[in-house]
Amino acid sequence: MNYRHSYHAGNFADVMKHALQWACLAYLQEKDKPFWLLDTHAGIGMYDLLGEQASKTGEWQSGIARLLAAPEAPQELQGYLQAVRHLNADDALRWYPGSPYLAALQLRAQDQLTLCELHPEDARALAQNVSRDFPSRGQVKVELGRNGYAALKALTPPPIKRGMVLIDPPFEQRDEFSQVVQALGAGTKRWATGSYVIWYPIKDPLIIGDFHQQVADLPHVSKAYAVDLLVRGPQDATRMNGCGMLFVNPPYGVVQQVATIMNFITPLLAQDRGAEWQERWLKSA
Ligand SMILES: C[S@@+](CC[C@H](N)C(=O)[O-])C[C@H]1O[C@@H](n2cnc3c(N)ncnc32)[C@H](O)[C@@H]1O
């Protein structure tokens, strides 16, 4: 396991992922009923953009920095942007929240969050960050060193029936797309009504087409929808030219917000004139 998210925190991929994650949980908050979120690949939860690792790549400068500098972001992005702004005094950007931190901010007293992180050092950092930022919040559970795919199988169906699984792997293993499909198959078999949100990198668009088809073909998946973002034209299929998010049972209100969010962030995150986004229903009941 070589991947460390601290090199990439706040990049264009995080912006898309976290903006849509925020929208999903905001939608789940609309009803009083409790929700559960399982974050299978949690990372460390908080990133120092001026630290050694983030500074080496500077990826956040063409990600969250551009978004924060843009005037008049739509209402749909305000919750996420305010969460980042609150961490950074005087408009100087240094701290960037990961998916666990953003999710914990959106929990109400009745909600539960389970975080899995396999990398031993990152798991320890995650546990420390959670106990510092969300002390005495028994509702945030850190599964130290736990494999997120195994946890998805073991923890479903959850006692809280409404909720979402966020799957955000590093994609450093060749068979990561197959592992995701397998985990989704197992998860949806046990908990067919849960929402599942999967982040993926886009290099070769043909691989993404196959992945979409395999998810749509799973027997317990009745609704699947995907949003793809290219930050540059995909001429070189060995580079990460963009990323996407696949939603199984997408929260209804989120699909309605996608165009507003993506129309705003795509030109800001563009790295050449080939930047574009698209949405697609892969399966609808
Ligand atoms: C892309 S990062 C997660 C970023 C995080 N979701 C966020 O948005 O802030 C992927 C993380 O998954 C961890 N990881 C890799 N394989 C895993 C597995 N099978 N189960 C749990 N965590 C894993 C890596 O150590 C890494 O920290």
The ligand as a Gaussian input file, in Angstrom:
#p B3LYP/6-31G(d) Opt

LIG

0 1
 C       -8.560000       8.039000      -1.847000
 S       -8.058000       7.762000      -0.194000
 C       -9.448000       8.184000       0.760000
 C       -9.772000       9.640000       0.834000
 C      -10.971000       9.959000       1.678000
 N      -12.116000       9.124000       1.329000
 C      -11.369000      11.412000       1.526000
 O      -12.164000      11.713000       0.617000
 O      -10.923000      12.232000       2.308000
 C       -8.077000       6.026000      -0.074000
 C       -7.695000       5.499000       1.311000
 O       -8.038000       4.111000       1.395000
 C       -7.056000       3.420000       2.163000
 N       -7.211000       1.998000       1.784000
 C       -6.666000       1.316000       0.758000
 N       -7.199000       0.080000       0.652000
 C       -8.115000      -0.023000       1.652000
 C       -9.030000      -1.038000       2.053000
 N       -9.116000      -2.207000       1.382000
 N       -9.837000      -0.784000       3.111000
 C       -9.780000       0.387000       3.786000
 N       -8.938000       1.396000       3.438000
 C       -8.125000       1.196000       2.384000
 C       -5.775000       4.095000       1.780000
 O       -4.784000       3.899000       2.780000
 C       -6.203000       5.560000       1.630000
 O       -6.018000       6.261000       2.827000

